[in-house]
Amino acid sequence: MKRLAVLLGVTALTLAVVPSVFAASPAPTQSIVQIATANGSFKTLLAAVGCADPAVGAALTGKGPLTVFAPTDAAFAKANLTPANVCTALPKATLTKVLLYHVVPGSLPASAVLPAKGQIRTLKTVLGQSIAVNQGGTIFTTSGNTAGIMVKEKLFNIAATNGMIHVVDAVLMPAL
């Protein structure tokens, strides 16, 4: 009888805990730009968006859905770009192309970005050029540079009201 009581108690506790473990994540409440602003690690990206073609900012705050491969300030620093110089280091048209090369239509979680082992997944950016991604999260560009989705740091699948953010460790350079 004691075993039955213990078993029933454990079953009741399990049933009470399991639904909370598998409960859906709350719906996002901020746009891609709001998340980047609140984070503090994307000052150069936000400065670049501010001085690029206004359509870039409108897209990133709009309805979406979009997937953004977002370079951190450290990623921009590798290209000698800072919030202070990003608007003058590149012509506006070039900066706009660079930013659009980081954006893919649709809200793509990592499971839709990262291919199966040994495969390469090609994604077409809103710029119209492609990027290729391997299973480890390395992104290969048409111009020959690479960036890594920060998978080990778990800086991916950041849901926004208008899409998805995957943080990258380098600036993706399109063929200009």
N, C-alpha and C positions, 0 to 999 in steps of 0.2 A: 504494500500500500504506500509506503514511504517512497519507493522508487517511482511509482505512478505519479505521486504528488510532485516529486522533483522533476520528472519528465514533463509533466504538464506545465510546471513553472518555467522550465527552460524553453519549452515551445512557445509559451505566451510571451516571454522576453524576446525571443528571436523574432516573432511576428511583429512585435512592437518596434524593434530596431531595424529590421530589414527594409521596410518602406522608406525610412529616412535615409538610408545608405543609397538607395537607388532613386531617390527623388530627383526630379529634373532640376538642372541649374536654373537659377532665376534668369529671366529675360534681361538682356543688356539694356541699360538706360542711357548710355552715352554714345555719341558718334565717334568715328575713327579719330577725328581732329580733337574732340573733347578728351578722349582717352590719352592721346599723345601729349596734350597740354598738361593734363593732370599728372602724368608720369614724371616729367622733368628731364628725361633722357633724350628728348627729341627736339631740342631747341633749334638746332641747325635745320632739321627737316621742316619744322614749322616756319622758320624764317624763309626758307627756300619756297615753300608753298605761298607765302605772303608776297613774294616778288615775282613769281612765275605768272603765267597767263591766269587770269581770274577763274577760268574754267576748271583749273586743277583744284583750287580751294572749294569751288562750288560742288564739284564731284565728291570730294572727301567729306563734305558736310551734308550732302544731299541724301536722297533716299537709298541709292545703291541698288542692289548689293555689289560690293567690291571686295576684293582681297588685296591688301597692301603688304608688300614686303618692305618693312619700315627700317631704314638704317638709323642706328643710334648716333649720338653726337660723336662717340669714339670711332664709328665707321666713317663718318664724314671727315674726321680729323686725319684718318689715314690718307685721304685725298686732299689734305691741306685746306679743308673747308670748315669754317666756323660760322656761328650766327652773325658775326661781324663782317665777314667777307663773302659769304655765299651769294649774295645778291650782286656783287661786283666782279666776282671771279669768273663767272660764266655769263654769256649773253642770255637775255631773257628767253629766247627761243630754244637755246640749248638746254637751259635749266628746266624748262617746261618738258622737253623730250626726256630728259633724265628722270624727272619725277613720274611721268606717265609710264615709263619703262618699269616702274616698281608696282604697277597696279594691273590686276587681272580682273576681268568681269566675273561677277558671281561671288558668293560667299563660300570660299573653299576651305574646309578644315584640313588639317595636316593629312588626314586619311585620303583626301582627294588630290593633295599636292605631292606627297611622297609616294613613289611607285613601289612595286614589289621588289624584293632583293634581286639584284642583277639587272634591273630594268632602268630606263630613263623615261621620265614623263616630260612632255613638252607642253608648255602653256603659252598661249598667245596673250600678250599684254595689250592694254588699251592704246598703246603707241602703234600697235600693228606688228611689232617684232616679237620674236619668240624667246623664251628662256627655257632651259632644260634643267630638270632637277633629278638628282639621284636619290637612292634610298636613304643615304646618310644625311640628306638635307643640303647638299652642296648644289648651288645654283650656277649654271654655266650660261654665259651671255653670248650673243652673236658677235660682240666685239672682242671676245677672248678673256674677259676677266671673270672672276668667280666670287661668290659670297656664300656664306653659310647661314642657313636658318638656325637660330640658336636653340636647337633641339635639346642638347644636354642641359642647358640652363632653364629649360621649360618655358621659353619665351615665344610660344606659338599658340595658335588657337585662342587668341584674345578676341572674344566676341564683342562686336559693336552693334548699335542699332542699324547700321547701314553696311555691315559686312564683317570681315575678319582681318585680324592683324597677325602677321608672322614677323618677328624681329630678325633682322639680318645684320651680319657683322662687317659688311662692306657695301659701298655704293655700287649699284649695278649700272654699268655704262653701256648704253645702246650703240649700235652702229650709227654714227652721225653723218 
